[in-house]
Amino acid sequence: MSSLIYFLGSLCGCFLSGQISDRFGRKPVLFSSIFILSVFNIALSFAQSWAVFNVLFFMVGMGQVSICIVLLVLGSELLVDVPRVLFSSLALSFFYSAGMVAFPGTAYIVRNWRYLSVLMALPGLACFPLWWLVPESSRWLVSKGRFKEAELLLRFAALENGVEFPSDLFRSAKSQQSEQSQQPEQPQQPEQPQQPEQPAQPEQPQQPEQPQQPQQPEVSGYLGLLRNTTTRSITLVVWFLWFSLNVSYFGLSFNMTTLHGNPFLNYTLLSLMDIPAHLVSWFSAKYFPRRVSFIVFSLLLALALFLIQITLHTVFYEFLPWLTVGLLSVIGVFVSLFLPESFGKPLPDTIDQMQVIKKFKFKGLCRQKDDGNSAEV
């Protein structure tokens, strides 16, 4: 039940952290989440009842997932090209796994969970001096029209890297913002003087009026992801894939307590396996198509889960959860075929630049809807 409450806090953090960081900035939300995680980890050690513990554990889950989400977004918006790939697919995952490896060793030495909660808060408190080293996202500053701050930030980065800062970097963004803020008003027609009545003329057939296309306002947040067919389809597919993968990953993590042997050693070995897995993931993301890599890894996962029954003497009720998780992985393989390939292509900066999701035809051909921006396959 406590684990469920922890993940309910994580779910709450998923919904809130992105919205708040879009409004107030990535950097303030990142350090606020670190503060929440550290403070409530310390508060856990003083909990005197199960109910109070769960309330504090809820806040710990909310702070922890908020850090992961905002940190990934901040790094992806600050970096480009190879550094972005290294940061998002290798650096974050590597240090996450390193923390997982260090955790069971710390828990083995500190057997009291109250003292362990305090120790878990210390790394977060040590991050606060980094406030003066971590910059705000220049992309977020531009999206909010704060061009002077973004230009100052990028000029400093150009100076540190020994490159020349382009003078017209924000020209398109500024022109787009000015067009949106200055909508031309329709001039009022002057009143026409009344004309004397004319004899009735035979009625002429009326020409059909051309319907005016209303300009739809830009919808942000979750509604922005679901406002058209392309973003809605891609979003729903990715949501399902994340759901099936997290069921598998955290299901394996929680099941460590049911395995034979030393639980500290079991969790350490599981965490160590993450490190070569992240290296293989980074290598495949750099040199191979993303959709093919995902399908291969998902099929390996499903095969391993289906073969668990061999180790459980065919006791049906024991391996049924793993068969369910394996089935989710197989369904995820089929669903991933509808996603557009992003390997070797520039990442879109706006929703309008996103690729159109694939649609299967009855003839067995896979096509993309031609909208003028994407080519048929």
VENQUI-V344412 format. One record per residue. N is the residue number from 1. PSI is psi in whole degrees, 0 to 359 (none if undefined). D_FIRST is the distance of its C-alpha to the first C-alpha in Angstrom with 1 decimal. Layout:
n | psi | d_first
N | PSI | D_FIRST
N | PSI | D_FIRST
This chain:
n | psi | d_first
1 | 321 | 0.0
2 | 322 | 3.8
3 | 320 | 5.4
4 | 316 | 5.0
5 | 324 | 6.3
6 | 316 | 8.6
7 | 337 | 10.0
8 | 322 | 10.5
9 | 322 | 12.5
10 | 319 | 14.2
11 | 318 | 15.1
12 | 320 | 16.6
13 | 326 | 18.5
14 | 319 | 19.9
15 | 325 | 21.4
16 | 322 | 22.8
17 | 317 | 24.0
18 | 317 | 26.5
19 | 318 | 27.9
20 | 321 | 28.3
21 | 331 | 29.9
22 | 334 | 32.3
23 | 317 | 33.5
24 | 351 | 33.6
25 | 155 | 33.9
26 | 316 | 31.9
27 | 312 | 32.8
28 | 321 | 31.8
29 | 324 | 28.3
30 | 309 | 27.9
31 | 332 | 28.7
32 | 321 | 26.8
33 | 321 | 23.6
34 | 320 | 24.5
35 | 317 | 25.1
36 | 314 | 21.8
37 | 316 | 20.0
38 | 314 | 22.3
39 | 316 | 22.2
40 | 338 | 18.5
41 | 319 | 18.2
42 | 319 | 20.8
43 | 332 | 19.3
44 | 324 | 16.1
45 | 344 | 18.5
46 | 5 | 19.7
47 | 131 | 16.4
48 | 0 | 17.2
49 | 160 | 14.2
50 | 323 | 10.4
51 | 315 | 10.9
52 | 321 | 13.3
53 | 316 | 11.4
54 | 324 | 8.7
55 | 316 | 11.9
56 | 324 | 13.6
57 | 326 | 11.0
58 | 314 | 11.2
59 | 325 | 15.0
60 | 315 | 14.9
61 | 320 | 13.5
62 | 318 | 16.1
63 | 322 | 18.9
64 | 313 | 18.3
65 | 330 | 18.6
66 | 322 | 21.4
67 | 313 | 23.4
68 | 315 | 23.3
69 | 310 | 24.4
70 | 323 | 27.1
71 | 320 | 28.4
72 | 317 | 28.9
73 | 316 | 30.7
74 | 313 | 32.8
75 | 322 | 34.0
76 | 329 | 34.8
77 | 335 | 36.9
78 | 327 | 38.7
79 | 161 | 39.6
80 | 161 | 41.7
81 | 228 | 42.8
82 | 316 | 42.0
83 | 325 | 40.2
84 | 316 | 37.8
85 | 317 | 37.0
86 | 319 | 36.7
87 | 311 | 34.4
88 | 326 | 32.0
89 | 346 | 32.0
90 | 308 | 32.6
91 | 308 | 32.4
92 | 314 | 29.0
93 | 322 | 27.5
94 | 313 | 29.4
95 | 330 | 28.3
96 | 315 | 24.6
97 | 324 | 25.1
98 | 321 | 27.1
99 | 323 | 24.3
100 | 323 | 21.9
101 | 321 | 24.7
102 | 336 | 25.2
103 | 308 | 21.6
104 | 328 | 21.4
105 | 320 | 25.0
106 | 319 | 24.1
107 | 330 | 21.1
108 | 324 | 23.6
109 | 316 | 26.0
110 | 96 | 23.8
111 | 343 | 21.6
112 | 122 | 20.5
113 | 336 | 17.3
114 | 316 | 18.8
115 | 326 | 22.0
116 | 323 | 20.2
117 | 321 | 18.6
118 | 318 | 22.1
119 | 326 | 23.6
120 | 342 | 21.3
121 | 341 | 22.7
122 | 317 | 26.3
123 | 325 | 26.8
124 | 318 | 25.9
125 | 329 | 28.3
126 | 348 | 31.0
127 | 345 | 30.8
128 | 326 | 32.3
129 | 344 | 35.9
130 | 357 | 35.5
131 | 322 | 35.7
132 | 353 | 39.5
133 | 335 | 39.3
134 | 121 | 36.9
135 | 163 | 38.8
136 | 158 | 37.7
137 | 122 | 37.7
138 | 327 | 41.3
139 | 320 | 40.3
140 | 320 | 38.2
141 | 319 | 41.2
142 | 320 | 43.5
143 | 336 | 41.3
144 | 6 | 41.5
145 | 14 | 45.3
146 | 69 | 45.2
147 | 325 | 47.8
148 | 317 | 49.3
149 | 319 | 46.1
150 | 320 | 45.4
151 | 320 | 49.0
152 | 318 | 49.0
153 | 314 | 45.8
154 | 328 | 47.3
155 | 321 | 50.7
156 | 319 | 49.2
157 | 320 | 47.4
158 | 322 | 50.7
159 | 318 | 52.6
160 | 327 | 50.2
161 | 359 | 50.5
162 | 34 | 54.3
163 | 162 | 54.4
164 | 135 | 56.1
165 | 124 | 54.2
166 | 133 | 55.2
167 | 332 | 56.7
168 | 34 | 55.7
169 | 322 | 52.1
170 | 18 | 50.8
171 | 313 | 53.7
172 | 321 | 51.9
173 | 320 | 48.9
174 | 320 | 51.3
175 | 322 | 53.4
176 | 321 | 50.4
177 | 321 | 49.1
178 | 325 | 52.6
179 | 322 | 53.0
180 | 327 | 49.9
181 | 335 | 50.7
182 | 89 | 54.4
183 | 125 | 54.7
184 | 133 | 58.4
185 | 143 | 59.3
186 | 124 | 61.5
187 | 140 | 65.0
188 | 136 | 66.2
189 | 132 | 69.2
190 | 149 | 72.2
191 | 133 | 73.5
192 | 137 | 76.3
193 | 147 | 79.5
194 | 131 | 80.1
195 | 148 | 82.5
196 | 149 | 85.0
197 | 136 | 84.1
198 | 153 | 85.0
199 | 149 | 86.0
200 | 134 | 83.3
201 | 150 | 82.6
202 | 141 | 81.4
203 | 135 | 77.7
204 | 144 | 76.4
205 | 130 | 73.4
206 | 138 | 70.4
207 | 135 | 68.7
208 | 134 | 64.9
209 | 140 | 63.0
210 | 123 | 60.8
211 | 134 | 57.2
212 | 131 | 55.8
213 | 110 | 52.6
214 | 142 | 50.5
215 | 113 | 48.8
216 | 133 | 45.1
217 | 150 | 43.3
218 | 125 | 40.9
219 | 124 | 37.4
220 | 174 | 34.8
221 | 204 | 31.0
222 | 328 | 29.1
223 | 329 | 32.0
224 | 330 | 34.3
225 | 337 | 32.4
226 | 12 | 32.9
227 | 339 | 36.4
228 | 172 | 38.4
229 | 318 | 38.3
230 | 305 | 38.2
231 | 324 | 35.3
232 | 316 | 33.3
233 | 314 | 33.7
234 | 319 | 32.9
235 | 315 | 29.9
236 | 321 | 28.4
237 | 313 | 29.2
238 | 322 | 27.7
239 | 316 | 24.5
240 | 319 | 24.2
241 | 318 | 25.0
242 | 322 | 22.5
243 | 311 | 19.8
244 | 322 | 21.0
245 | 319 | 21.4
246 | 327 | 18.0
247 | 318 | 16.4
248 | 312 | 18.8
249 | 308 | 18.5
250 | 335 | 14.8
251 | 317 | 14.6
252 | 320 | 17.2
253 | 314 | 15.7
254 | 333 | 12.5
255 | 357 | 14.8
256 | 332 | 16.8
257 | 341 | 15.2
258 | 352 | 16.7
259 | 156 | 20.1
260 | 155 | 22.9
261 | 191 | 24.4
262 | 122 | 23.5
263 | 328 | 20.0
264 | 318 | 21.6
265 | 320 | 24.5
266 | 316 | 22.5
267 | 326 | 20.5
268 | 316 | 23.9
269 | 320 | 25.6
270 | 319 | 23.1
271 | 323 | 23.6
272 | 327 | 27.4
273 | 337 | 27.6
274 | 328 | 26.5
275 | 306 | 29.7
276 | 331 | 32.2
277 | 320 | 30.1
278 | 324 | 30.5
279 | 317 | 34.2
280 | 321 | 34.7
281 | 316 | 32.9
282 | 318 | 35.1
283 | 316 | 38.2
284 | 324 | 37.6
285 | 333 | 36.9
286 | 327 | 40.2
287 | 349 | 42.5
288 | 156 | 41.1
289 | 141 | 40.1
290 | 321 | 36.5
291 | 320 | 36.1
292 | 317 | 37.6
293 | 317 | 35.5
294 | 319 | 32.3
295 | 317 | 33.5
296 | 313 | 34.5
297 | 323 | 31.2
298 | 321 | 29.1
299 | 322 | 31.4
300 | 319 | 31.0
301 | 313 | 27.2
302 | 320 | 27.5
303 | 316 | 30.2
304 | 320 | 28.1
305 | 323 | 25.1
306 | 331 | 27.6
307 | 357 | 29.2
308 | 331 | 26.1
309 | 337 | 27.1
310 | 326 | 30.1
311 | 354 | 28.2
312 | 22 | 26.2
313 | 29 | 29.4
314 | 26 | 28.7
315 | 104 | 26.0
316 | 312 | 25.1
317 | 340 | 21.5
318 | 323 | 20.5
319 | 1 | 22.0
320 | 317 | 21.4
321 | 323 | 18.4
322 | 324 | 20.8
323 | 322 | 23.5
324 | 316 | 21.5
325 | 320 | 20.8
326 | 322 | 24.4
327 | 322 | 25.6
328 | 321 | 23.9
329 | 320 | 25.8
330 | 319 | 29.0
331 | 322 | 28.6
332 | 325 | 28.0
333 | 315 | 31.3
334 | 318 | 33.1
335 | 326 | 31.7
336 | 342 | 32.6
337 | 340 | 36.3
338 | 349 | 36.5
339 | 143 | 35.7
340 | 147 | 38.8
341 | 136 | 39.7
342 | 1 | 39.6
343 | 130 | 41.1
344 | 15 | 44.3
345 | 148 | 44.1
346 | 141 | 43.7
347 | 141 | 40.4
348 | 145 | 40.9
349 | 338 | 41.0
350 | 166 | 40.8
351 | 325 | 39.4
352 | 338 | 42.9
353 | 358 | 43.3
354 | 147 | 40.5
355 | 151 | 41.6
356 | 137 | 41.6
357 | 148 | 39.2
358 | 150 | 40.8
359 | 134 | 41.7
360 | 133 | 42.8
361 | 160 | 46.1
362 | 339 | 47.2
363 | 356 | 49.9
364 | 6 | 47.4
365 | 144 | 48.1
366 | 118 | 45.4
367 | 163 | 46.6
368 | 140 | 45.6
369 | 128 | 46.7
370 | 110 | 49.6
371 | 16 | 49.1
372 | 341 | 51.7
373 | 340 | 49.3
374 | 147 | 48.0
375 | 154 | 50.1
376 | 148 | 49.9
377 | none | 48.8
